[in-house]
Amino acid sequence: MKGKYMQLSIIVPIYNSEKYLEECIESIISQESKLEYEILLVNDGSTDGSKKISKKYATKYNNIIYLEEINSGVSSARNNGILNAHGKYIFFMDSDDVMSKNILRKISPYFTKGYDMFFGNFTNWYPSIKKEFILNDISKIKPISGNDFNVLCNQFIKRNWQIPWNTYQYFIKRDTLINKKILFNQNLTVGEDCDFFFRLIKNLHSYIITDFSFVKYRVETENSLIKSQNSQNILSQLKVFSSLYNQNGNDIIARQYYADRFANVFILIGLIRDINEKQECLLFVLNHKHILWATSKHLKYRVMRIMLNIFGLRITSLYLALLRNGFRKIKIRKNGYTL
């Protein structure tokens, strides 16, 4: 089957994922479906046992392809998968998540209807306490006629829901990516999925919103806190949300939505320990400080604006970051899980 044109390519970027990788792969190959699909395991320079696990599955299963590259980041790994895929549609999975049971069978009818993209939910998953739930059910969003995706996005914005830019929330036609030369921005370390999504939807003509959850998203990962404190990741997100804020010049609701997200990332600067890295992020915010004043009337942002007037950027980000972590710890203790 390798190299053959088929209905679906599932791309799994991998970096030091040995703890969860087999569970991820098994969740795909155990699907009860007649769909012809391939799995592209893209090893982004792992230094643990991920390579051995991936090659074992690629040897055993004819529809699993193993790709390897020097560590270049998740965007590079996904791009590698796109360029080597043979499926009519592409779906991205993270290597620490699992595919929902029999989801390929449930969504198989959509592969013959010609949609450019079809959306679905994801399930927040806490394995240690056997808890899972869908936070915002996007099937409640009303589809729109035509291809004005700004109108669709505004439905999410008005509910204050995240727009479904997570790569595991949609299936997309590969031809759209190839013909329009849409790939992930390899200069972004975080927020690359958001940037990719908004470049992508400008080139789509049809979509459908399903009521299925495509994956179980593992919330309990060891590196979540490390990622939040990484200055390059913070700067990357600041760039993405400032760009989206500027792109929506005539849409007050959308600008407020992206301003809020810009502010959420600004708060994380308080967690950065390296003085020079913190200064780099603060300098970027200083040059885009007007975005912080465009945030919504939510209590958090009202407090932030008052503190900015009194303390300035550096102290405000530090105090709000400490408050954020304090509330997070209380929530963690209350729900009985750890990160």
C-alpha contacts under 8 A as a table, 3 or more apart, distances in Angstrom:
res1	aa1	res2	aa2	distance
1	M	4	K	5.47
1	M	62	N	5.86
1	M	63	N	5.67
2	K	38	E	7.71
2	K	62	N	6.27
2	K	63	N	5.73
2	K	64	I	7.49
2	K	65	I	7.15
3	G	86	H	6.62
4	K	86	H	6.49
5	Y	86	H	4.96
5	Y	87	G	5.85
5	Y	88	K	7.57
6	M	9	S	7.74
6	M	36	E	5.53
6	M	37	Y	6.02
6	M	38	E	7.76
6	M	86	H	6.17
6	M	87	G	4.66
6	M	88	K	6.29
7	Q	35	L	6.68
7	Q	36	E	5.53
7	Q	37	Y	5.90
7	Q	87	G	4.86
7	Q	88	K	4.87
7	Q	89	Y	6.14
7	Q	111	F	7.31
8	L	35	L	7.59
8	L	36	E	6.59
8	L	37	Y	4.58
8	L	38	E	6.47
8	L	86	H	7.61
8	L	87	G	4.22
8	L	88	K	5.67
8	L	89	Y	4.78
8	L	90	I	5.77
8	L	91	F	7.46
9	S	37	Y	5.64
9	S	38	E	4.96
9	S	39	I	5.92
9	S	40	L	7.10
9	S	85	A	5.95
9	S	86	H	6.52
9	S	87	G	4.70
9	S	88	K	7.51
9	S	89	Y	6.25
9	S	90	I	4.88
9	S	91	F	6.31
10	I	37	Y	7.36
10	I	38	E	6.16
10	I	39	I	4.76
10	I	40	L	6.10
10	I	90	I	5.93
10	I	91	F	4.84
10	I	92	F	5.77
10	I	93	M	7.04
11	I	39	I	6.01
11	I	40	L	4.84
11	I	41	L	6.38
11	I	42	V	7.38
11	I	78	R	6.80
11	I	81	G	5.79
11	I	82	I	7.62
11	I	90	I	7.26
11	I	91	F	6.19
11	I	92	F	4.86
11	I	93	M	6.19
12	V	39	I	7.36
12	V	40	L	6.06
12	V	41	L	5.07
12	V	42	V	6.06
12	V	78	R	7.53
12	V	81	G	7.96
12	V	92	F	6.10
12	V	93	M	5.09
12	V	94	D	5.84
12	V	95	S	5.96
13	P	41	L	6.22
13	P	42	V	4.78
13	P	43	N	6.25
13	P	44	D	6.86
13	P	74	V	6.28
13	P	77	A	5.45
13	P	78	R	6.10
13	P	93	M	7.46
13	P	94	D	6.48
13	P	95	S	6.51
14	I	17	S	6.21
14	I	41	L	6.91
14	I	42	V	5.73
14	I	43	N	4.78
14	I	44	D	5.76
14	I	46	S	7.21
14	I	50	S	7.37
14	I	74	V	7.92
14	I	77	A	7.82
14	I	94	D	7.62
14	I	95	S	5.83
15	Y	43	N	6.21
15	Y	44	D	5.42
15	Y	45	G	6.56
15	Y	46	S	4.80
15	Y	47	T	7.95
15	Y	50	S	7.32
16	N	46	S	4.82
16	N	47	T	6.19
16	N	48	D	5.38
16	N	49	G	7.27
16	N	50	S	5.90
17	S	20	Y	5.77
17	S	21	L	5.48
17	S	46	S	7.92
17	S	48	D	7.65
17	S	49	G	7.90
17	S	50	S	5.82
17	S	95	S	6.40
17	S	96	D	6.69
18	E	21	L	5.22
18	E	22	E	7.36
18	E	48	D	6.64
18	E	49	G	5.47
18	E	50	S	4.72
18	E	53	I	7.35
19	K	22	E	7.77
20	Y	23	E	5.51
20	Y	24	C	6.33
20	Y	95	S	6.82
20	Y	96	D	5.03
20	Y	97	D	7.62
21	L	24	C	5.04
21	L	25	I	6.26
21	L	50	S	7.13
21	L	53	I	7.64
21	L	95	S	5.54
21	L	96	D	6.16
22	E	25	I	5.16
22	E	26	E	5.94
22	E	53	I	7.14
23	E	26	E	5.16
23	E	27	S	6.15
23	E	96	D	7.99
23	E	98	V	6.83
24	C	27	S	5.30
24	C	28	I	6.86
24	C	95	S	5.95
24	C	96	D	6.29
24	C	97	D	5.80
24	C	98	V	4.70
24	C	99	M	7.07
25	I	28	I	5.31
25	I	29	I	6.39
25	I	98	V	7.72
26	E	29	I	5.21
26	E	30	S	5.82
27	S	30	S	5.49
27	S	31	Q	6.82
27	S	98	V	5.60
27	S	99	M	5.39
27	S	100	S	7.39
27	S	101	K	7.26
28	I	31	Q	5.57
28	I	98	V	7.59
28	I	99	M	5.98
31	Q	101	K	6.59
31	Q	102	N	4.95
31	Q	103	I	7.26
31	Q	104	L	6.59
31	Q	105	R	7.49
32	E	102	N	5.45
32	E	104	L	7.29
32	E	105	R	6.16
33	S	102	N	7.08
33	S	104	L	5.83
33	S	105	R	4.54
33	S	108	S	7.81
34	K	105	R	7.16
35	L	104	L	7.27
35	L	105	R	7.52
35	L	108	S	6.78
37	Y	63	N	6.97
37	Y	87	G	6.96
38	E	63	N	4.73
38	E	64	I	5.70
38	E	65	I	7.36
38	E	86	H	7.95
38	E	87	G	7.45
39	I	63	N	6.33
39	I	64	I	4.72
39	I	65	I	6.12
40	L	64	I	5.99
40	L	65	I	4.83
40	L	66	Y	6.05
40	L	67	L	7.08
40	L	81	G	6.28
40	L	85	A	7.45
41	L	54	S	6.60
41	L	64	I	7.29
41	L	65	I	6.12
41	L	66	Y	4.99
41	L	67	L	6.04
41	L	81	G	7.96
42	V	66	Y	6.20
42	V	67	L	4.68
42	V	68	E	5.71
42	V	69	E	7.59
42	V	77	A	5.83
42	V	78	R	7.60
42	V	80	N	7.39
42	V	81	G	6.68
43	N	46	S	6.27
43	N	50	S	7.53
43	N	51	K	6.63
43	N	66	Y	7.59
43	N	67	L	6.07
43	N	68	E	4.71
43	N	69	E	6.27
43	N	77	A	7.29
44	D	68	E	6.25
44	D	69	E	5.27
44	D	70	I	5.99
44	D	71	N	4.74
44	D	72	S	6.49
44	D	73	G	6.67
44	D	74	V	7.33
44	D	77	A	6.04
45	G	68	E	6.97
45	G	69	E	5.80
45	G	70	I	4.83
45	G	71	N	4.23
45	G	72	S	7.72
46	S	49	G	7.65
46	S	50	S	6.34
46	S	51	K	6.80
46	S	71	N	7.31
47	T	50	S	7.61
48	D	51	K	7.42
49	G	52	K	5.42
49	G	53	I	6.40
50	S	53	I	5.18
50	S	54	S	6.06
51	K	54	S	5.14
51	K	55	K	6.10
52	K	55	K	5.33
52	K	56	K	6.13
53	I	56	K	5.17
53	I	57	Y	6.55
54	S	57	Y	5.37
54	S	58	A	6.20
54	S	66	Y	6.59
55	K	58	A	4.89
55	K	59	T	6.00
55	K	66	Y	6.30
56	K	59	T	5.29
56	K	60	K	6.28
57	Y	60	K	5.02
57	Y	61	Y	5.92
57	Y	64	I	6.85
58	A	61	Y	5.47
58	A	62	N	6.93
58	A	63	N	7.64
58	A	64	I	4.81
58	A	65	I	5.56
58	A	66	Y	5.91
59	T	62	N	7.28
59	T	64	I	7.92
61	Y	64	I	5.61
62	N	65	I	7.89
67	L	81	G	7.96
69	E	72	S	7.53
69	E	77	A	7.64
72	S	75	S	7.83
72	S	76	S	5.85
72	S	77	A	7.38
73	G	76	S	5.54
73	G	77	A	6.48
73	G	186	Q	7.30
73	G	189	T	7.14
74	V	77	A	4.99
74	V	78	R	6.13
74	V	189	T	7.81
75	S	78	R	5.23
75	S	79	N	6.13
75	S	184	F	5.21
75	S	185	N	6.39
75	S	186	Q	5.20
75	S	188	L	7.85
75	S	189	T	7.82
75	S	192	E	7.00
76	S	79	N	5.06
76	S	80	N	6.09
76	S	184	F	7.25
76	S	186	Q	5.93
77	A	80	N	5.05
77	A	81	G	6.34
78	R	81	G	5.01
78	R	82	I	6.23
78	R	92	F	7.80
78	R	184	F	7.34
79	N	82	I	5.01
79	N	83	L	6.21
79	N	183	L	5.96
79	N	184	F	6.34
80	N	83	L	5.37
80	N	84	N	6.30
81	G	84	N	5.20
81	G	85	A	5.84
82	I	85	A	5.25
82	I	90	I	7.65
82	I	174	R	7.43
83	L	178	I	7.89
85	A	90	I	7.88
87	G	90	I	6.48
87	G	174	R	7.02
88	K	173	K	5.84
88	K	174	R	5.71
88	K	175	D	7.24
89	Y	111	F	7.95
89	Y	171	F	6.27
89	Y	172	I	5.33
89	Y	173	K	4.32
89	Y	174	R	5.27
90	I	171	F	5.69
90	I	172	I	5.35
90	I	173	K	6.19
90	I	174	R	5.84
91	F	167	T	7.53
91	F	168	Y	6.75
91	F	170	Y	6.79
91	F	171	F	5.02
91	F	172	I	6.78
92	F	167	T	5.71
92	F	168	Y	5.42
93	M	97	D	7.06
93	M	98	V	7.99
93	M	99	M	7.95
93	M	167	T	7.32
93	M	168	Y	5.63
94	D	97	D	5.54
94	D	168	Y	7.73
95	S	98	V	7.84
96	D	217	Y	7.94
96	D	218	R	6.59
97	D	215	V	6.92
97	D	216	K	5.90
97	D	217	Y	5.17
97	D	218	R	5.42
98	V	215	V	5.71
98	V	216	K	5.36
98	V	217	Y	7.03
98	V	218	R	7.95
99	M	103	I	7.34
99	M	214	F	6.21
99	M	215	V	4.35
99	M	216	K	6.20
100	S	103	I	5.54
100	S	213	S	6.70
100	S	214	F	5.49
100	S	215	V	4.77
100	S	216	K	6.11
102	N	105	R	5.47
102	N	106	K	6.52
103	I	106	K	4.99
103	I	107	I	6.20
103	I	212	F	7.57
103	I	213	S	7.76
103	I	214	F	6.29
104	L	107	I	5.39
104	L	108	S	5.81
105	R	108	S	5.22
106	K	109	P	7.49
107	I	110	Y	5.75
107	I	111	F	7.53
108	S	111	F	5.61
108	S	112	T	7.83
109	P	112	T	5.99
109	P	113	K	7.21
110	Y	113	K	5.28
110	Y	114	G	7.48
110	Y	115	Y	7.40
110	Y	118	F	7.86
111	F	114	G	6.64
111	F	115	Y	7.67
115	Y	118	F	6.78
115	Y	206	S	5.31
115	Y	207	Y	5.25
115	Y	208	I	7.08
116	D	172	I	5.95
116	D	173	K	5.46
116	D	176	T	7.71
116	D	204	L	6.17
116	D	205	H	6.57
116	D	206	S	5.34
116	D	207	Y	5.74
117	M	170	Y	6.51
117	M	171	F	5.50
117	M	172	I	4.58
117	M	173	K	6.55
117	M	204	L	7.72
117	M	206	S	6.75
117	M	207	Y	4.78
117	M	208	I	6.80
118	F	170	Y	5.45
118	F	171	F	5.44
118	F	172	I	6.94
118	F	207	Y	5.33
118	F	208	I	4.85
118	F	209	I	5.81
118	F	210	T	6.98
119	F	164	P	7.82
119	F	169	Q	5.64
119	F	170	Y	4.39
119	F	171	F	6.75
119	F	207	Y	7.61
119	F	208	I	6.31
119	F	209	I	4.77
119	F	210	T	5.91
120	G	138	I	6.98
120	G	139	S	7.45
120	G	169	Q	5.20
120	G	170	Y	6.11
120	G	209	I	6.17
120	G	210	T	5.22
120	G	211	D	6.15
120	G	212	F	5.44
120	G	213	S	5.64
120	G	214	F	6.12
121	N	134	I	7.20
121	N	136	N	7.92
121	N	137	D	6.42
121	N	138	I	6.30
121	N	139	S	7.82
121	N	169	Q	5.94
121	N	210	T	7.95
121	N	211	D	6.99
121	N	212	F	5.95
121	N	213	S	4.20
121	N	214	F	6.06
121	N	215	V	7.71
122	F	134	I	6.41
122	F	168	Y	7.50
122	F	169	Q	6.56
122	F	213	S	4.74
122	F	214	F	5.65
122	F	215	V	5.17
122	F	216	K	5.94
122	F	217	Y	6.50
123	T	132	E	6.29
123	T	133	F	5.37
123	T	134	I	4.75
123	T	135	L	7.53
123	T	213	S	6.26
123	T	214	F	7.91
123	T	215	V	6.26
123	T	216	K	4.65
123	T	217	Y	5.74
124	N	132	E	5.36
124	N	133	F	5.32
124	N	134	I	6.01
124	N	135	L	7.25
124	N	216	K	6.08
124	N	217	Y	5.09
124	N	218	R	6.51
124	N	219	V	6.38
125	W	130	K	7.74
125	W	131	K	6.11
125	W	132	E	4.43
125	W	133	F	6.85
125	W	216	K	5.75
125	W	217	Y	5.45
125	W	218	R	4.93
125	W	219	V	5.76
125	W	220	E	7.88
126	Y	129	I	5.97
126	Y	130	K	5.88
126	Y	131	K	5.08
126	Y	132	E	6.02
126	Y	218	R	6.33
126	Y	219	V	5.90
126	Y	220	E	6.15
126	Y	337	Y	7.71
127	P	130	K	4.71
127	P	131	K	6.42
127	P	132	E	7.94
127	P	218	R	7.56
127	P	220	E	7.74
128	S	131	K	7.82
128	S	337	Y	6.97
129	I	336	G	7.35
129	I	337	Y	6.66
134	I	137	D	6.27
136	N	161	W	6.89
137	D	140	K	6.06
137	D	211	D	7.72
138	I	141	I	5.39
138	I	209	I	7.38
138	I	211	D	7.35
139	S	142	K	7.57
139	S	209	I	6.02
139	S	210	T	5.92
139	S	211	D	4.89
141	I	155	Q	6.83
141	I	156	F	7.54
141	I	209	I	7.89
143	P	152	L	7.16
143	P	208	I	7.07
143	P	209	I	6.97
144	I	147	N	7.66
144	I	148	D	7.68
144	I	151	V	7.58
144	I	152	L	6.65
145	S	148	D	7.86
146	G	205	H	7.29
146	G	206	S	7.21
147	N	204	L	6.93
147	N	205	H	5.13
147	N	206	S	6.04
148	D	151	V	5.70
148	D	152	L	6.93
149	F	152	L	4.85
149	F	153	C	6.08
149	F	201	I	6.65
149	F	202	K	7.62
150	N	153	C	5.04
150	N	154	N	6.12
151	V	154	N	5.12
151	V	155	Q	6.71
152	L	155	Q	5.43
152	L	156	F	7.20
153	C	156	F	5.33
153	C	157	I	6.34
153	C	163	I	6.21
154	N	157	I	4.74
154	N	158	K	6.00
154	N	253	I	7.72
154	N	254	A	6.87
155	Q	158	K	5.36
155	Q	159	R	6.58
156	F	159	R	5.27
156	F	160	N	6.12
156	F	161	W	5.05
156	F	162	Q	6.48
156	F	163	I	5.70
157	I	160	N	4.79
157	I	161	W	5.93
157	I	162	Q	7.21
157	I	163	I	7.16
157	I	253	I	7.23
157	I	254	A	6.63
157	I	257	Y	6.32
158	K	161	W	7.64
158	K	253	I	7.44
160	N	257	Y	7.46
162	Q	165	W	7.90
164	P	169	Q	6.27
165	W	169	Q	7.11
165	W	193	D	6.15
165	W	194	C	5.27
165	W	197	F	5.48
165	W	198	F	7.97
166	N	169	Q	5.55
166	N	170	Y	7.87
166	N	193	D	6.13
166	N	194	C	7.17
167	T	170	Y	6.37
167	T	193	D	6.23
168	Y	171	F	7.93
168	Y	214	F	7.05
168	Y	215	V	6.92
169	Q	214	F	6.69
172	I	176	T	7.79
173	K	176	T	5.62
173	K	177	L	7.16
174	R	177	L	5.27
174	R	178	I	6.30
175	D	178	I	5.05
175	D	179	N	5.67
176	T	179	N	5.41
176	T	180	K	5.86
176	T	181	K	7.95
176	T	182	I	7.73
176	T	203	N	7.36
176	T	204	L	7.70
177	L	180	K	5.50
177	L	181	K	5.56
177	L	182	I	4.72
177	L	183	L	6.87
177	L	200	L	7.67
178	I	181	K	4.94
178	I	182	I	6.55
179	N	182	I	7.94
180	K	203	N	7.56
182	I	196	F	7.56
182	I	199	R	7.34
182	I	200	L	6.73
183	L	196	F	7.01
184	F	192	E	6.37
184	F	193	D	7.38
184	F	195	D	7.83
184	F	196	F	5.64
185	N	188	L	5.83
185	N	192	E	6.16
185	N	195	D	7.62
185	N	196	F	7.24
186	Q	189	T	7.27
186	Q	192	E	7.77
188	L	191	G	6.67
188	L	192	E	5.50
188	L	233	N	7.70
188	L	236	S	5.38
188	L	237	Q	7.98
189	T	192	E	6.63
189	T	232	Q	6.78
189	T	233	N	5.38
189	T	236	S	6.04
190	V	193	D	7.71
190	V	233	N	5.02
190	V	234	I	7.45
190	V	236	S	5.67
190	V	237	Q	5.90
191	G	194	C	5.25
191	G	195	D	6.36
191	G	233	N	7.97
191	G	236	S	6.45
191	G	237	Q	5.10
191	G	240	V	6.36
192	E	195	D	5.11
192	E	196	F	6.00
192	E	240	V	7.94
193	D	196	F	5.07
193	D	197	F	6.05
194	C	197	F	5.15
194	C	198	F	6.48
194	C	240	V	7.50
195	D	198	F	5.59
195	D	199	R	6.48
195	D	240	V	6.33
196	F	199	R	5.33
196	F	200	L	6.01
197	F	200	L	4.95
197	F	201	I	6.21
198	F	201	I	5.44
198	F	202	K	6.75
199	R	202	K	5.77
199	R	203	N	7.53
200	L	203	N	5.69
200	L	204	L	7.02
201	I	204	L	5.21
204	L	207	Y	7.87
213	S	216	K	7.68
218	R	221	T	6.96
219	V	339	L	7.92
220	E	338	T	6.97
220	E	339	L	5.17
221	T	224	S	5.85
221	T	339	L	6.15
222	E	225	L	7.36
222	E	339	L	6.14
223	N	226	I	5.04
223	N	227	K	6.09
224	S	227	K	5.23
224	S	228	S	6.43
224	S	339	L	7.47
225	L	228	S	5.12
225	L	229	Q	6.47
225	L	339	L	7.90
226	I	229	Q	5.29
226	I	230	N	6.39
227	K	230	N	5.23
227	K	233	N	6.92
228	S	233	N	7.27
228	S	234	I	7.11
228	S	268	L	6.83
228	S	271	L	7.88
229	Q	233	N	7.94
229	Q	234	I	7.52
229	Q	268	L	6.92
229	Q	269	I	7.56
229	Q	271	L	5.48
229	Q	272	I	5.37
230	N	233	N	5.36
230	N	234	I	6.34
230	N	272	I	6.85
231	S	234	I	5.02
231	S	235	L	6.03
231	S	269	I	7.45
231	S	272	I	6.39
231	S	277	E	6.02
231	S	278	K	6.91
231	S	281	C	7.14
232	Q	235	L	5.05
232	Q	236	S	5.92
233	N	236	S	5.01
233	N	237	Q	6.33
234	I	237	Q	5.28
234	I	238	L	6.25
234	I	265	V	6.33
234	I	266	F	7.80
234	I	268	L	7.16
234	I	269	I	7.15
234	I	281	C	7.51
235	L	238	L	5.02
235	L	239	K	6.26
235	L	281	C	5.82
235	L	284	F	7.87
236	S	239	K	5.29
236	S	240	V	6.44
237	Q	240	V	5.07
237	Q	241	F	6.20
237	Q	262	F	7.64
237	Q	265	V	6.90
238	L	241	F	5.42
238	L	242	S	5.97
238	L	262	F	5.85
238	L	265	V	6.52
238	L	266	F	7.36
238	L	285	V	7.79
239	K	242	S	5.28
239	K	243	S	6.07
240	V	243	S	5.23
240	V	244	L	6.31
241	F	244	L	5.02
241	F	245	Y	6.00
241	F	258	Y	5.74
241	F	259	A	7.29
241	F	261	R	6.77
241	F	262	F	5.51
242	S	245	Y	5.01
242	S	246	N	6.27
242	S	258	Y	7.39
242	S	259	A	7.52
242	S	262	F	6.66
242	S	288	H	7.47
242	S	291	I	7.46
243	S	246	N	5.20
243	S	247	Q	6.19
244	L	247	Q	4.97
244	L	248	N	6.47
244	L	255	R	7.79
244	L	258	Y	6.62
245	Y	248	N	5.56
245	Y	249	G	7.15
245	Y	254	A	7.41
245	Y	255	R	4.95
245	Y	256	Q	7.85
245	Y	258	Y	5.40
245	Y	259	A	6.45
245	Y	291	I	7.75
246	N	249	G	5.65
246	N	255	R	7.54
248	N	251	D	5.38
248	N	252	I	7.70
248	N	254	A	6.38
248	N	255	R	5.85
249	G	252	I	7.38
249	G	255	R	7.01
251	D	254	A	5.42
251	D	255	R	6.16
252	I	255	R	5.13
252	I	256	Q	6.15
253	I	256	Q	5.23
253	I	257	Y	6.26
254	A	257	Y	4.98
254	A	258	Y	6.34
255	R	258	Y	5.29
255	R	259	A	5.95
255	R	294	A	7.53
256	Q	259	A	4.89
256	Q	260	D	6.14
256	Q	294	A	5.89
256	Q	295	T	5.21
256	Q	296	S	5.87
257	Y	260	D	5.31
257	Y	261	R	6.60
257	Y	295	T	7.41
257	Y	296	S	7.57
258	Y	261	R	5.01
258	Y	262	F	6.06
259	A	262	F	4.95
259	A	263	A	6.15
259	A	291	I	5.45
259	A	292	L	6.20
259	A	294	A	6.00
259	A	295	T	5.09
259	A	296	S	7.90
260	D	263	A	5.04
260	D	264	N	6.25
260	D	292	L	7.55
260	D	294	A	7.98
260	D	295	T	5.07
260	D	296	S	6.62
260	D	301	Y	7.57
261	R	264	N	4.97
261	R	265	V	6.44
262	F	265	V	5.31
262	F	266	F	6.19
262	F	291	I	7.46
262	F	292	L	7.38
263	A	266	F	4.82
263	A	267	I	6.33
263	A	291	I	7.95
263	A	292	L	5.93
263	A	295	T	7.52
263	A	301	Y	7.78
264	N	267	I	5.41
264	N	268	L	7.01
265	V	268	L	5.23
265	V	269	I	7.17
266	F	269	I	5.55
266	F	285	V	7.26
266	F	317	S	6.58
267	I	270	G	6.03
267	I	316	T	7.72
267	I	317	S	4.57
267	I	318	L	7.17
267	I	320	L	5.99
267	I	321	A	5.45
268	L	271	L	5.50
268	L	272	I	7.42
268	L	317	S	6.84
268	L	321	A	5.83
269	I	272	I	5.48
269	I	278	K	6.30
269	I	281	C	6.90
269	I	282	L	7.40
269	I	317	S	6.03
269	I	318	L	7.22
269	I	321	A	7.66
270	G	278	K	7.81
270	G	314	R	7.25
270	G	315	I	7.89
270	G	317	S	4.72
270	G	318	L	3.86
270	G	319	Y	7.32
270	G	320	L	7.54
270	G	321	A	5.39
270	G	322	L	7.70
271	L	318	L	6.93
271	L	321	A	6.39
272	I	275	I	7.69
272	I	277	E	7.25
272	I	278	K	5.74
273	R	277	E	7.95
273	R	278	K	7.13
274	D	277	E	5.39
274	D	278	K	6.10
275	I	278	K	5.12
275	I	279	Q	6.08
276	N	279	Q	5.03
276	N	280	E	6.29
277	E	280	E	5.13
277	E	281	C	6.55
278	K	281	C	5.30
278	K	282	L	6.18
279	Q	282	L	4.99
279	Q	283	L	5.98
280	E	283	L	5.21
280	E	284	F	6.48
281	C	284	F	5.19
281	C	285	V	6.41
282	L	285	V	5.04
282	L	286	L	6.01
282	L	313	L	7.10
282	L	314	R	7.11
283	L	286	L	4.94
283	L	287	N	6.35
284	F	287	N	5.27
284	F	288	H	6.50
285	V	288	H	4.92
285	V	289	K	5.43
286	L	289	K	4.89
286	L	313	L	7.75
288	H	291	I	5.89
288	H	292	L	7.84
289	K	292	L	5.54
289	K	293	W	7.18
290	H	293	W	5.29
290	H	294	A	6.69
291	I	294	A	5.12
291	I	295	T	6.99
292	L	295	T	5.68
292	L	305	R	7.48
293	W	305	R	6.82
295	T	301	Y	6.37
296	S	301	Y	6.55
296	S	302	R	7.80
297	K	301	Y	6.51
297	K	302	R	6.03
298	H	301	Y	5.57
298	H	302	R	6.30
299	L	302	R	5.03
299	L	303	V	6.12
300	K	303	V	5.30
300	K	304	M	6.24
301	Y	304	M	4.79
301	Y	305	R	6.17
302	R	305	R	5.23
302	R	306	I	6.38
303	V	306	I	5.18
303	V	307	M	6.16
304	M	307	M	5.11
304	M	308	L	6.08
304	M	316	T	7.02
304	M	320	L	7.71
305	R	308	L	5.04
305	R	309	N	6.46
306	I	309	N	5.31
306	I	310	I	6.53
307	M	310	I	5.03
307	M	311	F	5.62
307	M	312	G	7.01
307	M	316	T	5.85
308	L	311	F	5.39
308	L	312	G	4.51
308	L	313	L	5.98
308	L	316	T	6.00
309	N	312	G	6.13
311	F	314	R	7.70
311	F	315	I	5.75
311	F	316	T	6.07
312	G	315	I	6.14
312	G	316	T	6.09
313	L	316	T	5.29
313	L	317	S	6.10
314	R	317	S	5.47
314	R	318	L	6.38
315	I	318	L	5.07
315	I	319	Y	6.13
316	T	319	Y	5.32
316	T	320	L	6.03
317	S	320	L	5.29
317	S	321	A	5.90
318	L	321	A	5.15
318	L	322	L	6.27
319	Y	322	L	5.19
319	Y	323	L	6.25
320	L	323	L	4.96
320	L	324	R	5.99
321	A	324	R	4.96
321	A	325	N	6.21
322	L	325	N	5.20
322	L	326	G	6.13
323	L	326	G	5.01
323	L	327	F	6.22
324	R	327	F	5.33
324	R	328	R	6.10
325	N	328	R	4.90
325	N	329	K	6.14
326	G	329	K	5.27
326	G	330	I	6.42
327	F	330	I	5.14
327	F	331	K	6.24
328	R	331	K	5.08
328	R	332	I	6.15
329	K	332	I	4.98
329	K	333	R	6.19
330	I	333	R	5.25
330	I	334	K	6.08
331	K	334	K	5.03
331	K	335	N	6.18
332	I	335	N	5.30
332	I	336	G	5.98
332	I	337	Y	5.67
332	I	338	T	6.27
333	R	336	G	5.07
333	R	337	Y	6.71
333	R	338	T	7.85
